[in-house]
Amino acid sequence: MKKTLLLLTLVLSTLFAEVDTSKPLPTLVLEGSNGGYYSGEAWDSNSLKGKTTMLMYVDPDETSRGEIFKPTIEGFERDLDFNKFQIFVIINLNATWKPDAIIKNMMKSKVDTYPKRTYILDASSVLVKGWNLPDDAYNTIIINDKGRVIYQHKNDWTKDEIKKVDTLVRAHVQ
């Protein structure tokens, strides 16, 4: 009975997981076996400060959830000043059954095709645990230049939500 309650609690906490928007995100570092930049270097979440940031934290099995949002991201890349704005795509390798080597190989073309996006690997779900992110999901977080979350979204997009994010990001980058 206790094991069932514990499992139910864990499942429910994952379903309702949200980042604490009342304070800046805790500093986290991805390095070594836990991940890091696609290039292999360590990544420090302090790099989120100083610019408005769109961070997508993605389970590789859920990438199709972001397809409808893709034109908006491409619009940001085309229109916004990347001295004031940045895009991080963090792949949650721990959330998929797919081998890491296959995902890394698939990412090679993305890194070349989208040079304004910074690709990061999280091999141990460090951000799920450290920031209370939903696991096995397609998360999008907008972070202001002070490192505080100003918007969070998970999974499927509606046209109204996309419009809201577009307006929010553009207002913060002006």
N, C-alpha and C positions, 0 to 999 in steps of 0.2 A: 504494500500500500504506500509506504514512504517513497519507494523508488518511482512509483507511478506519479505521485504528487510532484516529486522533484522534476521528472521529465516534463510534465504538463507545465510547470512553472517556467522551465527553460524554453519550451516552445512558445508559450505566450509572451515571454519577455523579448524573444526575437521578433515576434510579429509586431510588437508595439515599440520596439527600440527607436529611440530618437536621440539626436545630439542635444546636449544642454546648450541652449542659445543664450542663457543668462550670463555666460562668461566666455572668454576666449577658449579655443580648443586647447586641451593639454598638449604639450610638446611630445611628439613621438619620433622615433628614429627607426628606419628600416635599413638594416645592413646585414651582411653575411648571409646566413641561411634563412633569415627572416625576409630578405628581399632587398630592395633599393631601386635606384634608377635602372632603366632598361640596359644602360651601358655597364652596369655592375657596381657603380659607386653607391655609397651610402646616401640615403635621402633623409633629411631632417624637416619636420613639419614647420619649423621656423621660416622656411622658404615661402610659406603662405602669406607672411606679413609683408606689408609695403605696397601691395597691389590688390585690386579686387580679383578674386580667384573663383573660377568655376572648377570644382573638383568632382569628377565622376569616379565613383568607387564601384567597380563592376564585377559581378560573377560572370565568368566567360560563357556560362550557359544561358545568361539572360541578356545578351547584347542586342537581341532583336527588339527589346523593349525601348531602346534608344533610337531606333530608325526614324521615327516620326520627328524626333528632336534634332536630327542631323542637319537639316537646312538652317536651323537657328544657330547651331554651333559654327557652321561654315560662314554664316553672316557675321558672327562675332570676329572670326578670323580675318574676314575681308574688311570690316568696317572699323574695328576698335584699335586703339593705340596699345600695343603690347608693352609699352613702357609703364602702363597703368593697369594692365589686365593680363591674366595668365590662365592657361587651361592645363589642369593635371588630370590624366587618366590613370587611375590606379587599378590594377588588375588583381582581384582577390583569388590567387591561385589555389588557396585552400578550399574554395567553395565549389570546385569542379572535379569531376572524375577524369577530365582530360589530362594527359601527361604535360608537365611543365615545358618540356622540350618542344612539343607541338605548338603550344600557345606562344612561346617565345619565337618560334619560326614564323608563325602567322603574323606576329607583331612587326616583323622586319619591314613588310610593305607599308604598314600603317605609319611607322616612324618616318619613312621616306615620303609618303604621300601627304602627311599632315605635320609638317615641321614646326608649326606653332604650338603643337600640343606636346606636353612633357609626359612621357610614359614611365610608370613606376610599377614595380611588382611587389605585392604583399603575399609572401609565401606562407604566412602563419596566421592570417586574419588578425594582425596586430591592430588595425584600425577598427575592426568590429569590436574588439575587446576594449581598446583604449578610448574610443569615442562613442561607444554604445550605438554603433551603426547596425542596421538590419543586415543579417547575413543572407547569402544566397539571393541577392537582389541587385537591382540596377539603381544605385543611389546617386543623386546629384545634389551637391551642396554649393551654395553661393556664400563666399566668405568675404567680408569687407577688408580693407587694407590694414585694419588693426588685428585681424585674426579672429574676428567674431562671426559666427554663423548668422546670416541674415535670411537664409531660405534653405529648406531641406525638402527633398522629394524622393520618393522611392517607387520603383517599378513603372507601370504604364503612365503615359502622358495623355492629357487632354489638350485640345487646341487652346482653351482658356488658360491652362497652366503654362503652356509654352509662351503665350503672349505676356503673361505676368512676369515670367523669368526674363524675357527679352527686354521688357520695360525696366525692370529692376536693375539688371546688369548695365544697361546703357545709361541709366540715371547715375549709377555709382562710378562709372568710368569717365563721365564728362569732366 
